[in-house]
Amino acid sequence: MDSVVLIWLQFSLCVGVIGVAGVRLSRYGDAIATHTSLSRNWVGLILLATVTSLPELVTGLSAVTVAAAPDIAVGDVLGSCVFNLAILAMIDVTYRKGAIYALADSEHIVSAGFGVILLAGVCLAVLLTTQGMMPSIGHVSLASVMIFVMYLVAIRALYLTEQRRSSLFVAKQPDMTLKAALMGYGVASATIVGAGIWLPIIGVELARLMGWSNSFVGTLFVAFATSVPELATTWGAIRIGAIDMAIGNLLGSNLFDVLILAIDDFAYLPGAIYAHVSQVHAVSAITACLMSGVVIVSLAYRPVSRVWHIASWASLSLLALYLLNAAIQFLHGQ
C-alpha cells in the first residue's frame, strides 16, 4: 500500500477512535458529576471541558516527549482554540429554533474574556521569546508560570460567578451507577491516552510525506482530530436544546487548552517551548483572540437576524477568521 494512503488511513483511524472515546468520556463524566453533591453547573463547566480536552493534553505531552515535535504541540493547542470557536459558528448555522447568541446566558462573557487574556499571553510569549525578552525559570518560560496563575484566577472567578446565579441546566438522572460510570470513564480515558500518544507521531510522518511544516499539520489536522470530542459533545447538547452547556463546553475547553500549553512547556526539557516553535503560531493566538472578541460582542449585543438566512454576522465573522488563519498556516507551511 502507498505510504501516503497508509498514513492518511492511520490518521482517520486515530480521529475515529478519539471521537468515539471522547463522546463516551463525556457521558461518563456527566454521570459522575450527577452522582456527586457538587453543583451540576460548576462540575459540568469544568469537568466536561476538561474531559473533552484530554486528547489535546495527551497529544501535547506525547509531541514534546515521544515525537520531539513542539510545533505540533503548540499548533494543536492554538488550532483547537480556533476550531472550538468555529464550532460555535457551525451551531448557529444548524440551529433553527432561535438565535443562539440571544438565547445564551450573558455570563459566558466572563469565560470568553479570560480566554482573550490567556491567548494574548501566549501570543506575547511566542513573540517576546524569539526576541530574547522573556525570562525563564530553569527550562520553563516565565510566561507558562503566569498562564498557570491566570488560569487559577479564571477558575476562581468563574466559580464565584456560578455561585451568584441560579442553575441554568438541570441534569437528568444518570442511567448508570457510579461504579459503572467510573469504570467506563477509566476505559475511555485509557483509549484516548493511547490514541493521543500515537497522533503526534502520525502528524510528524504526515508532514514529512506531504511536504508540510509541523506547525501547519499541528494547527489544522492534529487540532481537528483532538477537537472531535468537543464537536460531538457540543452537537449532542444542541440536539437537546442545551445551548449554555454547548457554549460553556467550548469556552471552557479553550481555557483548559491554554493551560495544556503551559503543561507542555514544563514537560519540554530542551528549554522554553516558545523558543523552539515557529512564530506563525502567534497568528493563531491572535485569531483566537479576535474570535473570542466577536463572541463577547455578540453575547452582549445579542444579534437575532441572519445574513442571507444562513447565520448571524457574528458567526460569519468567526468562520471567516477561521478560514483566514487556515490559509495563512497553509501558505506558511508550504
N, C-alpha and C positions, 0 to 999 in steps of 0.2 A: 504494500500500500504506500502511496506517495506520502512523504513525511509531512508536507503541508496539510494534506487532508487528515492525516492522523492527529496532528496537533490541534486542529480545529475540532475534531471529534472528542478529543480529551477535554478541551475547553468546554464544549457543550455538555459533556457528561458531568463535569465539575459544577457547572451552572445548575444543572438539573438536581444534583444531589443537595447543593446548598439551598435551592429553592424549596424542595420538599421538606428537608430537615428544618429549615427556617420557619415554615408555616406550622409544623408540628411543635416546634420550640415555643412559638408564640402562644399556641393553645395551652400547652402545659404550664407556661409561665402565668397565663391568665387564671388557670385553675388554682395554682399555688397561691396567687395573690388573693383569690376569693376565699380560700380556706384560712387565711390569716386574719388577725384582728386589726391590721393596719388599714389606713384609709385606702379605699379602692382607687380613688383618683390619683393619689400620690404614688401608690405602688404601680398602678397602670402606666403612669407617665415615665417613671424611672425604669421599672422592670421591663416593660415592653420595648422601650427604646434601647435598653441595654442588650436584651437577648437578640433583637434583630440586627444589632451592630456587632455581634460576636464574630461573624465572618471577617469583618474589617480588622478586628483585634488579632485574630489568629493569623490572617494573611499578612498583616503588617509585621508581626513578630517573626513569622517564617521568612518574609522577604529580607529583613535586616540581619537574620542569623543564618538560616539554611541557604538561601539563594544569594545572599550578599548583594541585594539589589535595592538600595534605599530609594531610588527613584520610583520603583513600583509601590513601595510602602507609602510614600508621600502622595504619589499620584492617586492611589487607591482611596486614601482618606479625603483628599480635597475633591476628587472626582465624585465620590459618593455624596459629599455635601451638595455639590451642584446637581447631581442626579436626583437626590431626595427632593429638592425644591422644584425640579422639573416634574416630578411625580405629582406635586400639588397642582400644577397646571393641567396635567392629564385628568386629575379628578374633576376639575372644573369643566373640562370638555365633555366628560362622560356623564356627570351627574346632572340630571334634568329636572329635579324636583325643587330647584331653587338655586340662588346664588350662594356658593359655599362661603364666600367672604362675609356675606351678610348674616348667614346662619351660624357661623363660628363665633366662639366666645372671644371677646377682645383681650382676655388675659393672655392669649398666645403671643401678644406683642412683647411680653416680658422675655419669654424664651427666645423669640426671634431677635430681640435686641441684644441679648447676651451672645447669641450666635454671631452677630456682627462684630462684637468686641473680640471674641476669641479668634475669628477668622482674620480680622485685621491684624491681630497679634502675630498670627502665623505668617502673613504677608510681610510684616516688618522683620520677622525673624529670618526669612529667606533672603530678603534684600540686604539687611544690615550685616548678616553673617558673611555674605560674599564680599562685603566691603571691609571686613575685619573690625566691625564696630559693635559686635555682640559678644560679650564676655561669656566664658564657660566655667562651670564648676566641675573640674575633672574632665571627663569626656562628654558631660551633659551641658547643653546650652542653658543659659540663664532664662531664655525665653520659655523653655519647657517647664521649668520650675514655676514661672509666672502663670503659665497655662493651667498647671495643676491648681494653683491658688485661686485663679479666677473661676475655674470650674466649680470648686467647692463653694465659692461665693454665689455663683449662679444657682447651684442646687439649693443652697440655703434660702435664697431669695424666692425661688420657685416654691419651696416648701411653705414659707410664710404666706405667699400669695394664695396657695392652695388652702391654707388654714382659714383664710379670711372669706372664702366663698363657699357656697353650698355645692353639693355633689351635682355634677353635670351628666354623669353616666352611671346608671345602675346596672351592675353586672348581674347576669343571670346565675342561677345556682349551678355550680360545677357539675358536669356529667361524669365525673370520675373521682375516686378517692384521692386523698393527699398522697398516699403511698404510690398509687399508680402515676400520679402527676410527677412526683419526684423521680421515679424510675424512668418515665418517658423523657423527662427533661434531661436526665443524665445521658441517655442513649442518643437523643437528638444533638446534644452538645458535643458528644464524642464524634459523631458523624461530621459535624461542621468543623471541628478541630482537624480531623483527618483531611477533609476537602480543602480547608484553609491552608494547611501546610503544603498541599500539592499545587494549589492555584498559582502562587508566585513562580514556582519552578516552570509551570506551563507558560506563564507570562513571559519569562526570560527567553524560553525557546521560541515562542511565537514572535517576539520582537526580532530575534535573530533570523528566523526563516523568512519573515515578511519584510525585513529591512527597515523596521520601525524602531524608534527610540523606546527605552524603557518607560520614560515619562509619559509618552503617548499611550502605550499599552496599559500602563497602570491607571491613567486618568479616565480612559474610556472603557476598555474591555474588562479589566480586573474590577474597576469600580462598579460597573454594571453587574458583574457576577455576584459581588458581595452585597449589592443593594437589592437583590432579588427578594430576600425576606421582607424588607420594608415595602416593596412593591406589592407582594402578596398579602401582607398583613393590612396594608392601607386599603387595598381593594376589598378585602373581606369586611373591614369596618364600614366602608362606604355602602356596601350592599345591604347592611342592616341599618343604615342611616346614622351611624355613629361618627359624625363629621369631626367632632372635637377629639375623639380618640385617634382618628386618622391624622389630623394636623399635629396633635401633640406628639404622636409617634415620630413623624418626620422631623419636626423641630428638635425634639429631644434626642433623636439619633444624631443630628448634626453636632449637638453639644458633646455627646459622648465620642463621636468620631474625632473631633479635635483633641480630646483627651488622649485618644489612642495614639495620635501623632507624638504627643509628649512621652507616652509609654515606649513607643518605638525608639525615641531618642535615647532613653535610658538603656534600652537593650542593644543599641548600636555602639559597640565598643571602640571602633576606629576613631571616633570623635563625634562632635556635634553633627547630627544628621543633616541639618540645614546647610552645612558646608560641603556636603558630598552629593547634592542634588542639583538639578537644573533650575535656573531662575524662572523658567516658564511656569513653574508651579505657582509663582506669585500671581499669575494671570487667573488661575483657577480660584485662588483665595479671594482676589478682588471681585471676580464674577460672582462667587458665592455671597460676598458682602452686598453687592448690588441686588442680587436676587432676594436676599433677606430683607433689604430695604424696601423692595417692591411689596413683599408680604406685609411688612409693618404698615406701609401706607394703605394698602388695600384693606387690612383689618380695621384701620381707623376710619377710612373713607367709606368702606362697605359698598363697592360698586355692585349694581344689580343688573345692569344692561349687558348684553353680549354683542360683540363686534361680529357682524355678518352671521348672527345667530350661532356662532361657534363657541366663543368663550369671552370672558371679560378682558379688558385691556391689560389687566394685571397678569393674567395667565399667558396671554400672547407675549407679553414682555418677558416673562420667565422662560418661555420656550425659545424666544429669540436670543436671549442671553446664553442659554444652554448651547444652542447651535453655534453661536459666535465663539464660545470657548472651545467647543469641539473642533471648529475649523482652525483656530489658532494652534491648538495642540497637534492637529494633523499636519499643518504646514511646517511646524517646528520639528515634528518627528520624521519628516522626510529626509 
